[in-house]
Amino acid sequence: MAQAVKPAEMPPVPENAMGWRRTARRGSVFHAHSMGSPICGSRIHLDRAGSIAPENLGDMQYWGVCPRCYRKATT
């Protein structure tokens, strides 16, 4: 997997996505998701109880953002 992106500002939610979440496992990054499925095509599932939403920009900078999801958000 490519290195996570450290955004300088809160990235917008991409079209057709519901928000940003990351799995609760150690070392995960934030993904933009639609109904629990990352829009980047990753095979993880972001269920409501087992994933974490970002509280602020610091969370996204600390954990990082999926580069494919970030690219879809900024284009």
Stockholm file with secondary structure:
# STOCKHOLM 1.0

chainA/1-75         MAQAVKPAEMPPVPENAMGWRRTARRGSVFHAHSMGSPICGSRIHLDRAGSIAPENLGDMQYWGVCPRCYRKATT
#=GR chainA/1-75 SS CCCCBCCSSCCCCCTTCCEEEEESSTTCCBEEEETTEETTCCSCCCCTTTEECCCSHHHHHHHCBCHHHHHHHHC
#=GC SS_cons        CCCCBCCSSCCCCCTTCCEEEEESSTTCCBEEEETTEETTCCSCCCCTTTEECCCSHHHHHHHCBCHHHHHHHHC
//
